[in-house]
Amino acid sequence: MASILKNWREAATLILVTSSNISRSARIQLTNATLAKESTTGESTTSDVKARKQSIIREDDFEVLMLKRSAKSKFMPNVYVFPGGVADSDFSAQWLSVFNKLGQNVCKRIFENVTVDSSKAAPMFTRERSQAYTAIPSEVAFRICAIRETFEESGVLLAQPANQSIASSIYSQNRVLSPALLHEDVNVINNWRQRVNKDPTEFLKMCLELDLVPEVWSLYEWSNWLTPTLRHEQGRRFDTAFFVCCVDHKPTAAVDLAETVNALWASPSSLLSAYFKQKGGLAPPQVYELSRLLNFKSASDLHHLVSGPNRSRVERWLPIALVCKTHTLSLMPGDDLYPEAVDNVDPQILNFDEESLEELNTKYRRHHRVVMGKGQADPGMHILCNTQPSEGHVNPNIDLFEKIRLKANL
């Protein structure tokens, strides 16, 4: 496992986004059948064929994979989350053998792409580690972790055959969505999934034996959350890297019935609407991140942003609790009320018991805060954010978020 930290564990999460409402196999069948009919009957012109093919492979749908955690989970039970988990064998030096199957130049290019501007990276990517955990960059290891955990929890495998020439797709990664793997033998993959669920080190063995390479080049940094000191359960805290991967079809997701008990593909707006109607069901970081995804109309739009060449590295966010007369706030970096000196270990609460939320909003005008009402029947959160996002990043879409909240509560 990754080099142990005393106060929290390191983890990775994947926001998996699909651009289509049908599976790849169904899409291919529809496309082939359509083109075959047109080639034999001559009913369509070339432009007609192109138009019909585009209608089948359209990229205007936008859904996210969510998994419901088991009631027995020690951390965040009974809520929907993005797939993910703690780092394990993902730092192993043996991964070099896997990536070098693509050729040393390709391997070098992959590592360079994901470690760009490393001096500006979040602490989980830059901290010193013992020699056993330095064979591959942390940025690669945590991407492997996100891919492995997604495979364990949902069965979706983001990998490519090493014996296939994939250099072109890697070098053009800013222009293509991930194909995600459809292995020729489902039984083989299911058997390996069971083995990986029992022992995470089996994921490395699977890639070596099946000549697969985790598709780390298709994962892009999205955010980095450090569990607040007041929200940890039974001492559990996590420093978690959130990645985004946009795929060109809807992979079939199947839960493991251990950690996860339900899998759901849904749009960010419908997920948030359900959250407000049901007055819960999503973990706080998921609500916040879904509100950011409201800025995009398609997976292609999202992919265009995250694959941008001048995009800033993510910073680590540690929410700080603030209690005022009418509400409880969770402050984020950039807020006027966010403390200059932050304690990453001991609980830290700011008290403004004599002031209301309205008074605080007026007095401290730069907002990056999540707001929860005191004693209200509706536990749904509000988000206030008027800070300037970093290059290549977006703030929550407050207007659309509020419209969804208000409509859901009618």
N, C-alpha and C positions, 0 to 999 in steps of 0.2 A: 504494500500500500504506500501511498504518498507519505513523505516525511511528516511525522506526527506533530500537531500543534497542541498546545496545552488547553487553550480556551475555546477552540472551535475546530471543526473538521472542514476540509476543502471538498468541494463538490462541483458538479456541472449539470446544467439543465439545458434542454433543447426545446426551442419553440419551432415546431415542425409545421410548415405552412404548405397547403396544396393549392395548385392553380386550377384544378379541374374537379368536377363532381363525379367523375367515373374513374374506374381503375385503369391502369395502363393496358392490361390485357384486353379489356372491353374496348378501350379506345383504339387499339391496334386492329382488333377484329372489325370494328365499325369502319375504320379508315380503309382497310384492305378490301372489305366487301363493297364499299362505295366505289372505290377506284376500279375494282375488277368489273363491276357492272357497267360502269361508264366506258371502260376500254372495249368491252364486247358489244355493247349496244350502240355506241357512238352517240348517245343521247345528249352529252354535254360537251361544250367547248372546253378548251384548256383553262380559260378563265373561270368557267363554272366549276371545274374540278378543284381548282385552287380555292375558290370561295367556299365550296362545301367542305373541303378538308380543313380549312381554317375554322369553320363553324364547329367541327368535331373536336379540334384541338385548341379551342379557345382558352385564353388565360385570364378570363374576367371573373372567375370564382375565387373566393378567398376564405379558406377554412383552416382552423388550427386544431391540432390533435391535443385532446385533454384526457387525462386518466384519473379515475376516482380512486383515492387511496383507501385501503382497507380500514375498517373500524378498529382493527387490532394494531394499526400502525402506531409507533411510539411518537412519531412526529407528524403533526397535521393530519389526524385521522378523519375519514369521512368527507374530505373535500376534494374538489377537482384541481389538479395541478398539471403543469407540463412535465413530460417524462424527464427523469434525472436521478442522480444519486451521488454518493461519495466516491472519490477517486480510490483506486485500488492498485491493480497491476499495470495501470495505464502509463506509468513512468518507466516501465521495464526497458532495458537496453536492447532486448530482443526485437523491439519494434523497428529498429534500424534495419534488420534483415527483411522485414515486411516491406518497408518503403523503398529499400534499395532494389527491390525486384522491378521497380519502375525505371531504374537507371539512376545513377548517382546524381546526374545533372537535374533530373526531374525532382528527385528527393530534395536536393539542395534548394531548388526553386520553391517547392512547397513550404519548406521551413522558413525561407526568407519572406515569403508572402505573409505568413501568419505572425511573424515576429517583427514586422515593420514598426518603427518608432518604439522599440522596446523600452527605451528610457522613460517613456511617458505612459507605460502600462500600469495597470492596477497592481497592488502589492502581491497578490497571489501569483502573478506571473513573474515578478522580479525578485522575490525574496530568496535568500540563500538557502540551498538545500544540501544535504549530504551527497557525497559523490554518487551513491547508488541511484539517485533520482535526477541526474543531470545529463544522461545520455541523449535525451531528446528534449527540445524546448518545452517549457510548461504549457505554452500555447497549443502545442501539438497534443500533449498528454491529456489536457482537459477536454480537448475536442474528442479524443478517443474515448474518454470517460463518458461524455454525453452520448456518443454513438452506441457504446456498449450498453449503457443504462436504457436507452430507447429500445434497443434490441431485446434486452431482458424483460422489460415491462410491457412492451407492445408487440414485439415480433417484427417490427419494421427495421430492416437492415440497410443502413447507408454505407455501402461498400461497392467496390468495383473489382472485377477480375484483373489480377496482375498480368495475366498473359494476353490481355486485350490492350491494344494501343490506346491509352487514355491521355497521353501527353497533350493532345490537342484540346481536349475538354478542360484539362487543368489550366493550360495557358490562356484559354478563352473563358475562364470561369466568371469573368465580369459580365458575360453576355448570355450564359446558359443557366437554366434551372437544373437541379440535380435529378438524374433519372431514377435514383434509388434502385437497389438490386432486386430483380426477380430471378431467383435461383431456379435452375431447371428441375431440381428435385426438392420439392417442398418438404418431404419427409426427412431429408438430410438436414435441412435448415432447422426444422422443428426439433430434431434430436439434439443438435448443437445448442439450441436455445435452452433446452432443459439442462444441459450440462453447464452452460454459462450461468444459469440461475442458481445452481448449486455451488459453483466455484467460478468467480470472475476471471481467474487466470485462464480458464478454458477459452475465453474470447481470443486471446493471442494465439492459442493452439489452433483454433478454428481457422483463423486467417492464414496461418502458416500452412496448414494441411490442405485448405481449399484454394490457396493462392488468391486470397482476397486482400484488398487494401482499404482500410477505413477511409471514408470520403471526407477527410478533414478539410480539404480545400473548399468544400461546399458549405462549411459552417462559418458564420461571421459573428464577431462579438456584438452583443446587444446591450448587456448591462452586467453589473456585479453587485450582488446584495450580501451584506453581512447581517446575520440574524440579530435583531435588537437584543440588548441585555435583559430587557423586561419580558420578552416574548418567548424565550427559550423554554422548552418543556423537559423536565428531568435533566437539566443541564445540557440539553442538546442545542448547539449553535452551529451554523454553517456559513462558510465564506464561499458563495456560489457564483460561478460564471454562467451567465445566460447567453446562449448562442441561438442564432436564427439560421434555419435551412429551408429553402423554398424548393419544393419538388414539383416535377412536371406532370404528376398524376396523383391519384389518391391511393396510397398504399393500404392494404388490408391490415387493420390493427386488431390484435387479439390479446386480451389481458392474461396475466399469469395466475389470477385467482389466489394470489398470496399477498403481494404488496398492492396490486391493483385489482379492482373488482368490476370496473366498467371503462370502456373506451368510447370516446365521443369526438367526432369531427363536427365542428360548428364554427360559424363566423364570430368574430369578436363582439359584434353588436348583439347577436342572439345570446351569447354566453353572459354578457353583462345584463341583458334584459332579464334572463332567468335568475341571475344572482339577486337582482333587486326584487323581483316578484317573490322569490322563495326566501328572501331575507337571509341569504347566506349561501354556502356551497362552494365558494372559491377562497383560496388563500389570499391574503392581502397583496403579496407581490404579483400574483396573477391578475388581480383586478387592476392594479396600476399598469402592468405591462399590456394588458388588453386595451386599456384606454389609450396607450400610445399607438397601438396597431390600428386604432380607428382613423388614423391619418391616411390610410392607404385603401385604394379601391380594388387592388388586385395583388396577387403574389408577385407579379412582375414589377409592379410599382415598388413594393417592399424590397425586392431583390436589387432593383436599380439603386436604391439608397444605400443598402448595406454593402454593396460591392463597389462603392465609389472609391476612386483612387486617393482622395485627400481626406478620407474619413478619420476622425480622431479616435484614439483608443478610449476604452471606457474607464470611468473612475469608480472606485468602490463607494457604495452608498450604505451608510449606517443610519437608519432612522432613529431620531431622538424624540422621546416623549415629552409633551408639554400639556399641562392641565390648566385650563382657565375656568371662568365661572360657568360657562354654558357648554363647553365642548372639551373633548380630548383631541389633541393634535399629534400627528407624527411628522416631525420636521425632517426635511431632506436637505442635502447640501445646496447652497445657493440662496436659501431662505434667509431673510434678515434676522430671524430669530435663532438660526442654527448657530450653536456655540463655536467659537474660534478654536477652543481646545476640547477635543472629544476624547472621552474615555472608552476605549474599545472593549474593556473588560468588566468594569464595575457598573452597576445600574446608574443611570443618569436621567433625572426628571427635572424639567423646568416648571416652576409653579407661578402662575399668574391668576391666582384665585379671585382677585378683585376685579378683573377685567373680562369683558365678554369677547366673543369671537369678532364681532363687528368692530369693537374698539381696537383689538389687536391688528385686524386687517387694515384699519385706517392709520394706525400709528407705525406699523411696520409694513411697508408697501411692496416689498419684493417677496413674493410668495412661491414657495415650493413645499407644499404641505398637504397631508391627508387629514381630513377632519371627520370626527365621529361625534354625534350628539350624545349628550348625557341623558339617561333616563327616557329615551325616545323608543317608541315601538319599532321604528325602522332602524336596523343596525347598519344599513348600507352606508358606505362611505362617500364623502365628497372630496374632490381633488381641486386644489387651488394652485395654479402654477402660471407665473408670468415671467420666469427667468429665461435667459437666452440659452438655447441648447448648444452643445458643442457641435463642431463641424461634422456633418453627416449623421446627426442624431435628431430626434424629435421629442417634443414635450407631449404630455397627454392632450388629446383633443377634448378640451373642457366643454365646448359648446355641444358637441355630439354626445359626450358622456352625460351631461345634464339632461339633454332631451330624452335619452334612453331611460335615465333614472325617473324622470317625471312621468313619462308615458307608462312605465312599468308600475308605478304607484297609483295610477288613476283607478 
